Amino acid sequence: MSTATVTSARSGLVLADLIPASRVRDAALVLGGAALTGLAAQIAVPVPGSPVPVTGQTFAALLVGTTLGARRGFASLAVYALAGMAGVPWFAEGASGMGMPSFGYIVGMLLASVVVGALARRGADRSAWRTAGTMVLGSAVIYAVGVPYLALATGMSASAAIAAGLTPFLVGDALKAALAMGVLPTAWKFAGKR
């Protein structure tokens, strides 16, 4: 089989699809993605002047969406959000519920998981630069929901919400995108499915 034929046969796959299909696999992946996001949310560094800490949560959410695909990624982040709303203390810094000013970012992660998962299914996670673009777009979706929610929840002006809920996180997001640029294409290379 030629390289073009192999690539064509593998288009439409995400990394999770390389594991033999079953309902048990899908359930384990969804629950595992939720747990990974909850665990990564505990890596939190407070940002002076902001009610939103720097966490590993957004990176995990984007990674979950990209590796599981849009449906399973959304399901995984929905489990994470619903369990946290129900009282599981696995939002950033061990928080739970939906009354916190940073809850909009969690809603944004749900939507971002669909976007990055759909792009990954089209091969956007197989080269470094396309992966970077996918992560940037996913982060933009998270901020598009999170920053306005932050403004509404705290009474901040739009410019204050941007200063507190977007600007301090841009360098970290660039580092997360760089990490994804190395991890995801490398995973495809090791899987021999490029």
Solvent accessible surface area in square Angstrom, and as a share of the most:
residue,aa,sasa,rsa
1,M,184,0.82
2,S,65,0.42
3,T,112,0.65
4,A,77,0.60
5,T,64,0.37
6,V,52,0.30
7,T,57,0.33
8,S,77,0.50
9,A,70,0.54
10,R,77,0.28
11,S,74,0.48
12,G,31,0.30
13,L,40,0.20
14,V,0,0.00
15,L,28,0.14
16,A,6,0.04
17,D,35,0.18
18,L,54,0.27
19,I,83,0.42
20,P,115,0.72
21,A,83,0.65
22,S,58,0.37
23,R,217,0.79
24,V,120,0.69
25,R,30,0.11
26,D,42,0.22
27,A,53,0.41
28,A,60,0.47
29,L,36,0.18
30,V,20,0.12
31,L,106,0.53
32,G,39,0.37
33,G,6,0.06
34,A,1,0.01
35,A,52,0.40
36,L,78,0.39
37,T,0,0.00
38,G,2,0.02
39,L,126,0.62
40,A,12,0.09
41,A,0,0.00
42,Q,76,0.34
43,I,117,0.60
44,A,28,0.22
45,V,90,0.52
46,P,97,0.61
47,V,21,0.12
48,P,130,0.82
49,G,76,0.73
50,S,21,0.13
51,P,58,0.36
52,V,14,0.08
53,P,14,0.09
54,V,50,0.29
55,T,14,0.08
56,G,16,0.15
57,Q,11,0.05
58,T,27,0.16
59,F,35,0.15
60,A,4,0.03
61,A,1,0.01
62,L,7,0.04
63,L,35,0.17
64,V,4,0.02
65,G,0,0.00
66,T,0,0.00
67,T,30,0.18
68,L,11,0.06
69,G,0,0.00
70,A,24,0.18
71,R,191,0.70
72,R,15,0.05
73,G,0,0.00
74,F,87,0.36
75,A,37,0.29
76,S,0,0.00
77,L,1,0.00
78,A,22,0.17
79,V,50,0.29
80,Y,0,0.00
81,A,4,0.03
82,L,113,0.56
83,A,24,0.19
84,G,0,0.00
85,M,73,0.33
86,A,93,0.72
87,G,41,0.39
88,V,64,0.37
89,P,88,0.55
90,W,46,0.16
91,F,1,0.00
92,A,15,0.12
93,E,104,0.47
94,G,32,0.30
95,A,34,0.26
96,S,48,0.31
97,G,21,0.20
98,M,106,0.47
99,G,80,0.77
100,M,34,0.15
101,P,39,0.25
102,S,18,0.12
103,F,12,0.05
104,G,0,0.00
105,Y,13,0.05
106,I,4,0.02
107,V,50,0.29
108,G,0,0.00
109,M,2,0.01
110,L,27,0.13
111,L,85,0.42
112,A,1,0.00
113,S,0,0.00
114,V,58,0.33
115,V,47,0.27
116,V,0,0.00
117,G,0,0.00
118,A,32,0.25
119,L,53,0.26
120,A,0,0.00
121,R,83,0.30
122,R,182,0.66
123,G,9,0.09
124,A,13,0.10
125,D,0,0.00
126,R,18,0.07
127,S,35,0.23
128,A,38,0.29
129,W,200,0.70
130,R,126,0.46
131,T,0,0.00
132,A,14,0.11
133,G,42,0.40
134,T,5,0.03
135,M,4,0.02
136,V,96,0.55
137,L,82,0.41
138,G,0,0.00
139,S,18,0.12
140,A,51,0.40
141,V,29,0.17
142,I,2,0.01
143,Y,30,0.11
144,A,70,0.55
145,V,37,0.22
146,G,0,0.00
147,V,16,0.09
148,P,65,0.41
149,Y,68,0.26
150,L,0,0.00
151,A,17,0.13
152,L,153,0.76
153,A,55,0.43
154,T,58,0.34
155,G,69,0.66
156,M,53,0.24
157,S,65,0.42
158,A,74,0.57
159,S,82,0.53
160,A,41,0.32
161,A,0,0.00
162,I,78,0.40
163,A,60,0.47
164,A,10,0.08
165,G,0,0.00
166,L,43,0.22
167,T,77,0.45
168,P,52,0.33
169,F,19,0.08
170,L,88,0.44
171,V,113,0.65
172,G,21,0.20
173,D,23,0.12
174,A,62,0.48
175,L,121,0.60
176,K,43,0.18
177,A,10,0.08
178,A,54,0.42
179,L,97,0.48
180,A,0,0.00
181,M,41,0.18
182,G,39,0.38
183,V,68,0.39
184,L,1,0.01
185,P,11,0.07
186,T,57,0.33
187,A,34,0.26
188,W,0,0.00
189,K,131,0.56
190,F,171,0.71
191,A,38,0.30
192,G,55,0.53
193,K,49,0.21
194,R,123,0.45
